[in-house]
Amino acid sequence: MIDISNKEMLNSREAAAFTGISLSYLRKLMMQRKIAYSKPLGKLAFFKKEDLIAFMSMGKVATATEIASQATAIDSVLKSKKGGKR
């Protein structure tokens, strides 16, 4: 097995292993243009690790504490606008 820890660009198989998804699902994401990749010669696909990490970070589910903080912030903004002139 190739050590991908020092590689900046990964091929499709390495990218699938890095993200923990199957190669077929990776290809599906590529066809749906949901994951960034490069095809410098039109055949082989390459992925930047930073793009894969960004993809895996999408759709983050907020914790209850984060939601409460956001609700408090929105509530304070709404309260400050109630008494203002329009």
C-alpha positions in Angstrom: 0.0 0.0 0.0 1.2 3.5 -0.9 1.8 6.0 1.9 -0.5 8.9 1.0 0.4 11.0 4.0 3.0 13.0 2.1 1.1 13.3 -1.1 -0.8 16.5 -2.0 -2.7 15.0 -5.0 -4.4 11.6 -4.8 -5.7 9.4 -7.6 -9.3 8.0 -7.5 -8.5 4.9 -5.5 -6.4 6.9 -2.9 -9.1 9.5 -2.6 -11.8 6.9 -2.0 -9.7 5.3 0.7 -8.8 8.7 2.2 -12.5 9.7 2.5 -13.7 6.2 3.4 -16.2 6.0 0.6 -16.4 3.4 -2.2 -14.7 4.0 -5.5 -18.1 3.7 -7.3 -19.7 6.3 -5.0 -16.7 8.6 -5.6 -17.3 8.3 -9.3 -21.0 9.1 -8.8 -20.1 12.2 -6.9 -17.7 13.2 -9.7 -20.4 12.8 -12.3 -22.8 14.9 -10.2 -20.1 17.5 -9.8 -20.4 17.3 -6.0 -16.7 16.8 -5.4 -13.8 18.8 -6.9 -11.2 17.0 -9.1 -8.8 17.6 -11.9 -8.4 15.7 -15.2 -5.1 17.1 -16.7 -5.0 14.7 -19.6 -8.7 13.9 -19.8 -8.5 10.4 -18.5 -7.1 10.1 -15.0 -8.7 12.0 -12.1 -6.8 13.6 -9.3 -8.0 15.1 -6.1 -6.4 17.7 -3.7 -6.5 16.5 -0.1 -7.7 20.0 0.9 -10.7 19.6 -1.4 -11.5 16.2 0.0 -11.3 17.5 3.5 -13.6 20.4 2.6 -16.0 18.0 1.0 -16.1 15.8 4.1 -16.7 18.9 6.3 -19.8 19.9 4.4 -23.2 19.4 6.1 -21.8 19.7 9.6 -24.4 19.0 12.2 -24.3 21.6 14.9 -24.2 20.7 18.6 -27.0 21.7 20.9 -24.6 24.3 22.5 -23.9 25.8 19.0 -27.6 26.0 18.2 -28.4 27.7 21.5 -25.6 30.2 21.0 -26.9 31.0 17.5 -30.5 31.4 18.8 -29.3 33.7 21.6 -27.4 35.9 19.0 -30.4 36.0 16.7 -32.7 36.8 19.6 -30.5 39.7 20.7 -30.4 41.2 17.2 -34.2 40.9 16.9 -34.8 42.6 20.3 -32.4 45.5 19.4 -34.4 46.1 16.1 -37.8 46.2 17.8 -37.5 49.6 19.3 -35.7 51.2 16.3 -37.1 53.6 13.7 -38.0 52.3 10.3 
